[in-house]
Amino acid sequence: MKTGIRILLGTGIFTSIIALVMLGSGNWAGFFGTLIISLFFSTFAWAGRRLFIPAAGENPRQAVSQIIAVIFGGAGGVMLFGSVWLLMEGESGGFIGLCIFGLVFCAVAYFGSRVFAIPRGMKEIEVGSATREISGVQGQSGLLSEGTYRYVDENLPEKEINERQHRWAEQPWTQRDDWAAGKVLPEGVGSIRLLVGFTLVWNIIACGIAGFGIWSEWGQPNFPWFLFVFPVFGFALIIWTALTWIRRKKFGTSIMDLKTVPAYLGDWLRGTVHTGVVVRNEPAKEFLVRLICARRTSGLDTEGDRRVSEKNIWSTEQKVFGSISSAANTFDVSVNIAIPDHLPPTNLNPEDDRALWRLEISSALKGVDYAAQFEVPVYHNDKIRESRL
C-alpha cells in the first residue's frame, strides 16, 4: 500500500517538473495539460495516504469529507478555469459544456463533503481503534489503521462521555441508539437523498458527454457509439431511484421492535416488524422472513485497491402471515427464529471486516413489492454458554 502511494506521489512530482520545463519554454498548452496530470497523481497519493494510512486519532469520515471536497472541488475549479479559457478562444460550445461540468463537480464537492462532515452541534469521540493487515489476490499486503467514532452533543460533560465509553465497551449493542432503544431502523433509511443526488449528477455528466460527442462526431465514419452506454446506465439509475422512492412513499419507514435486546446465540430472535403495508380487504398477508449471518471482509484486488465483499455463512427463512396492527391499518409481522450457538456474534467494528446478522422481510404486492432489511444485534450470553458446559 505504501509502495503504491509513493509511486503515485513520485509520478506527480516528476510530471510537475516536466510542466515547469514546458512553462519555461513557453508551451502553455503542454504546461496546463501536464500540470493537470501532475495534480491528478499527487491528489490521489494524498487521498490514499489519508484513507489507508491515517494519522493517530484521525476519523476516516472526516478524511472522506476532505477528500471529496479537494478532488471534486479541484476538478470543478480546473474545469471552470478551462471554460473561461475556451470562451476567450471563441469556443462558445465548449465553454458552456465545460462550465456545466465544472459547476456540477463543485456542487458534488460541497454537498458530498457536508454528508461526511461532523454534524453541527456535535463532537466526535473515539470508541476504539485497531491496526490490521489486509492481503490481496496476488500476495500483496498492507496495514490498515482504523478508528471507530460516535457523535455526541458538543456540550456533553466529560464525565458522561467516560460513562458512555465504558457502557459501549461493556454493552457494544448500545453503540447504536436504535438497538439500545429496542427499535431497529431498516438499512438504507438515510440513503435516498444520496441516491437521488448521485442519479442526478450521473445523468447530467452522462448526457453532457454523449451530447457533446454526438454534436461533434455525428456523420463521421468512426462515430463513438459507446458514448450511449453512459446515458443508458443513467436511465437504469433513474428507474432504480424511482422504484426506491415509490417504495419509500408507499410503505414509509418500517421499524422492528425487539423483544430481547440483544438477541443471543443459542436462543431466539423475537420481535415485531411494523411493515407499513396497508390492509386492503385482507384479513392476513403472507411475508417471507429470512435471517442471515454474514461475514464482511476487505482485501486488495489485482491493482492494489481495497475492495469489500460480503458472504453469507448461514441463513434460514420462514413464511409468516402478518396481522393487522392495533395502531394503524397496516400489517405487523411477528418474528420468532431460533439462532444457532456455533456462529459468530455481531461485531460492529471495523465496518468493512466483521460478522453481522441481518433480517430480511418481503412480500409480493401489486405494483411495487414490499422489502426491508434490518441489521440486528446478536451476541454471546455467558449464562447460556455456562449452562451448556
Buried (B, 14 or more C-beta within 10 A) or exposed (E): BEEBBEEBBEBBEEBBEBBBEBBEEEBEEBBBBBBBBBBBBBBBBBBBBBBBBBEEEBBBBBBBBBBBBBBBBBBBBBBBEBBEBBBEEEBEEBBBBBBBBBBBBBBBBBBBBEBBBBEEEEBBBEBBBEEEEBEBEEEBEBEBBBBBBBBEEEEEEEEEBEEBBEEBEEBBBBBBEBBBEBBBBBBEEEEBEEBBBBBBBBBBBBEBBBEBBEEEBEEEEEEEEEBEEBBEEBEEBBEEBEEBBEBBEBBBEBBBBBBBBBBBBBBBBBBBBBBBBBBEEEEEBEBBBBBBBBBBEBBBEEEBEBBEEEEEEBEEEEEBEBBBBEEEEBBBBBBEBEBEBEBBBBBBBBBBBBBBBBBBBBBEBEEBEBBBBBBBBBBBBEEEEEEEE
